[in-house]
């Protein structure tokens, strides 16, 4: 017997600011309402949010739950909804499904394996050490309080992803500016950012470069045009900043909390636990029902938007021990997962070895995080740190 999904009693997409350790006000309420909950989408109309781990994993491999924005509600404004171009207009890993997605993923996956990423481990550690040392020296060797959210958490992952892809490192400031413009509500600003990303992609593909961008060009299906390849590189650069930036903030806050017992646990375990508690993305990207379908005894009409509450599922007190959903599951599992975790481990290890006296400049409980609204994640508002005593 089909039933209607319960209506959410809180707005899961609201912009809020709260304490660093304070749970999002919507997470528990959504879980309590049921395995699939109906809410009001930021672009208008209903959205169905999955709050149950088992149901989430079912949805992530469901053949009629797709990522192509062509299936979004006809009334949605793509800009307000934050939609990418349709898969037909711009093939990408985040909008294709089925065999077309498989073909494109086969081009990407060999470049981002754990083994390939380990080849960059020493360089990534060097970048972390150089950037943190520069901040610690503060120009005169005396150190001082620095806000790591002001630049470091953006600059470090963009330096890494540019280096891995083969973008010249003198373009990192251009990449930072482009990423920041992507947050603008002004279409002109976003257009300027996209033009800059195209320039970065072209630079990575220019004669004499030997990064993964050149390898990707050789691997993608023949029908992928140069402009489409530039877009694929944009998604790698932007996603590499968008998700790793906030994760670094929460990781650094936990590492540098003077009131936390000295961390003797393996770095891998510490990174995984931080990512589980502070998922880089609170929800999956938009998915849509490609036809009428039944899910957990709820009837969803064709074109229904669907989200999975990654943050709520990961932090469910009743959750069974096992793999979390930080990087998704199924065919759309995050391609950059190994690189992101390598970056986070490098920062922890550099702090533990090179800056053993580093501490937060304020009590951990005074730190604040802001939910950016929509399906965007949350980020520390500031992270004042003394890298040297």
N, C-alpha and C positions, 0 to 999 in steps of 0.2 A: 504494500500500500504506500503510495507516494504521499509525502507531506511537504509543507513549506518549511524552509530553513528558518530557525529563530532569528529575530532581528537583533543586531548589536545594540546594546544600551549605552555604549560609549563610542566616540569617534576615533577609530584607530589611525586616522591620517592627519590628526591635528598637529600643529606646530606647538611644541611644549619645551620648557626648560626645567630640568630637575637635577637632583643630586646624582653624583656618579654611580652610587650603589643603589639608587632607587629604581624599582622595576617600572617599566612603562605602564601607565594606568589602564591601558586597554588589554594587556596580555592575559591576565587572570580572568577578566570578564569575558573575553572571547572564548577561552577554554571552557569556562563554566557554562556557556550558552549551548555548546554542543560541538560535534566534530566538523560541522560545516555551518557557517553563520552568515547571514545576509547583512550587508552594511551599505551605506551610501558612498558611491565612488566619487573621487575628487572631480572627475569630468562629468558627473551627473549619472543618475540611474543607479541600479543595484550592482553590487559586486558580491560574489560568494567567496568567503574566506575559509580555508581549510585549517583546522586547529589540531587535528589528530595525526600522529606520526604515521601510523599504518595507512590511513586514507591518503595522506600526502604522498607517500611512496607509490601508491596505486595511481594517483593523479599524474605523477611525474612521468609515468610510462604509458598513460592512457592514449590510445591512438586517435581519439576524437577530442583531446584537449591539446590545442596547438598554440604556437607562439606567433604566428603570422598576424600582424596588425590589420591585415585585410579582413579579418574576422571580428574586429572590434565593433562595438555598437555603432550603428550608422550615425547616431547623434553626437558622437564624441568629437571634440576638437583635438586633433593629434598633439598640438602644442601643449594644451592644458593637461592632457593625459600623459604627456611625456613619452609618446610612442615613437619608435623608429619608423623609417620608411617601410612599406610593405616588402615582403620577400621577393615579389616580382620586380619591384622597382630597384631594390638593393639587396642582393643576397648577403646574408650574414649568419654567423653561428647562432645568434640570438633571435632570429626570426624564421629560419628555415626549419622544417620538420621532415621526417621520413627519409627516403633515399637521397634527396638533395642535401639534406643536413649531413647525412653520413658521409657523402663524398667530400663536402667541405671540411668536415671534422677530420677526415683522414689526412687532409693536407696540413692541418694545424697540429694534430696530436703528437706526431713524432718529434716535433720541434720543442715541445714543452713537457717531455717526460722527466721523471725524477733524475734519471741519469744525465740527460742533456742539461738540466738546470744546475746540477752539481758542478758542471764544468765552469760555471760562472761564480761559484761559491767564494773563491778568494777575492775576486774583483768586487763582489757585493759587500763583503766584509771590509774591504779597503774603503769603499765609498762611505759606509757607515762610520768608520773610524775617522776618516778625514773630515767629514761634515761635523761630527760631534766634537772633534778636537778644535776645529775652527771656532765653534760656538763656545767651547770651554775656555779657550784662550782670550776670547772677546777682544782681540786686537792688541792687547797690551800684556797678556800673560797673567793677568790677575783673576780672570774668571768673573763670575757674577751670576745674577739670575737671568735666565733666558726662557722665553715662552716657546716650547718645542712645537706647539700647534701653529705658530705664526708662519713658519717656513719649513722647518725640518721635515715634518710629517708629509708635506707635499713634495719637497725637493728630493728627498731620498728615494721614494719609489719611482718618481719620474726619471731620475738619473739612472736608476737600475733598468727600467724598461726601455729607455732610449738606448742605453748601452747594449742591451740584449738584442734589440731589433736592428741596431746599426745606425740609429740617428746620431749625427755628430753631437758630442757633448756640449759644444758651444751653443746648441739649440735648446738646452734645458730651460732657460728662462722663457723662451718662446712657448715651450710646452706648458710651463706653469701658468703663463698668462692665458693661454687658450683654455686650459682646464677651468680656470676661475671664471672666464667669460661664459662657460657653459651653464653656470648657475644663474645667469642673468634672466630676468623675465622679458628682456627686450630682444625681439627677433634679430635685430641688426647686430647685436653683440654676439649672439649665437652664430650668426652667419660669418662674422669675422673670425670666431673661434674655429669654425669648420674649415675656412680657407687656410688658417694657420696649420691645422692638422694635415691638410692636403700637402702643404709645403714640407712639413716634417716627414710625411710618408715619401714624398719625392726625393728628399735628401737621403733617406735610408736606402732608397733604391738606385741612387746615382752610381755612376761608374766608379769602381774601386771599393765600394762598400762590401762588407762581408758578414753582416749580421743576419739575424733570422728573417728579416724582411725579404732579403734576396732569396733565401731558401724557400720562403713561403711562395714567392712569385713563381718559382720553378715547380711548386707542388699543386697549386690550385687548378681546378678544372680549366680547360682551354677557353671556355666561353666567358670567363671572368675578365672584364675590361680593366684598363689601368685605373680609371676612376673608381671602379668597384673594389679593386685591390687597395687603393688609398683608403677607402672607407673601412675595409677590414683592419688595416693598420691603425686607423683612428680608434676603432673599438678596443684594440689591445692597449693602446696608450692611455685612453681615457679610463677604461675599466681598471687599469693598473694603478691609477691614482685614486679614483673614486672610492674603491673599496679598501685599499691598503692604508690610505691616509687615516681614516677614523680608527682602523684596527691598531695602527701604531700608537695612537694617542692612548687608548685603553691599556695596551700592553705596557707602554712606558710608565703609565700611572701606577700599575700594579707592581712593576719591577722596582720603582723608586719610592714606594710607600715606606717611610721609616718605621711605621707601626706594624708592618707586616713581618712575620717571622722570616728570618733569612731563608731564601729559597735554595734548597739543595736538590730539588727535583730536577729531572732531566729537562733540558731546554725544550725539547720536542713536546713533552707533556705539558709544560707551562704554556707554550704557545697554543696548543690545541684547546686547553681549558679556557684560555682567554677568548679565543675565537668562538667557543661554544657559548660563553656568557655574554659576549658582546659581538654578535654576528655582524659582519660588515654590511649586510643587507637585511633589513627586518622581514622583508617579504621576497618571494621570487619576483622576477619580472612578470609582466602581464601574460596570462594565458587566456585562451578563449575556447568555448565549446564550438566545434566545427559543425555540429548538428545537435538536435535535441538529445539529451542524454540523462540517465539516472545515476546519481552519485549518493551513496549512503542514504538511499530511500528518499532523496530529494530530486525533483525533476528540474533540470536546468534547460531553458530554451536555447536554441542555436544563437550564437554570438554572445552568450553570457560571459562576462569577464570573471576570471578565477584567479585568486591569489593563495599562496601557501604561507602561513605565518611561521616563518623560519625561527624568528626570535622566541616566539611563544612556545613552539614545540621543543626547541633546544633547552629552554629553561623550565620546562614543566617539572614540578617537584615529583610527579608520579612517573616520569619518563624512565623506561628501562635502559640499562647500560648498553651501549652499542654505538654504532656510527651516528653522528649527528647530521644535521642538514645544512651546516654552514656553507658548504660549496655545492649544495644541491644533491641530486641523485639521478640516475638514469642517463639517457643519451645527452642531456644538456649539462652534465656535471662540469663544473668550472674548469676550463682549459688551463687557466693560470694558477691553479691551486698550489702546485709544487713551487712555483716561483714566489708566490705570496708568502708561503710558510718559510721559505729559505730566507727571504728578506727579514721577516720577523725574528727568526732564530739568530740571524747575524747581528741585529741590533741588541738583543738580549746578551749575547756572548761578548760583544764589544763593551757593553756597559759593565758586565761582571768582571772582565779582565782589565780593561783600561781605565775604568772610572768606578772603582769599588766604593768610593765615598759619595757618589752621586745620590742626591735625595730630592724629593719634592720640596719646593720653597714654601709651600703652604700645607696644612693638614689635608690628607686624602679626602676627608669628609667635606672639605670646602670646594672641591672640584665640582663643576657643573657640566651637564651634557645637554645638547639641544637636538630635538627631533626636527629634522628639516621639513617634514610634511610630505604628503603624498606617499609614494612607496619608497622615497629616499630614506637613507639611514640616519643614524644619530652620531654626533661628533662632540668631543669635548670643546667647550667654549675657549678654554685656555689651559696651558699646562706649564706653569712656572716651575723651573727646576734650577738647582745649583749642581752643576756637573762636577765641580771640585769643592771640597770642604772649605 
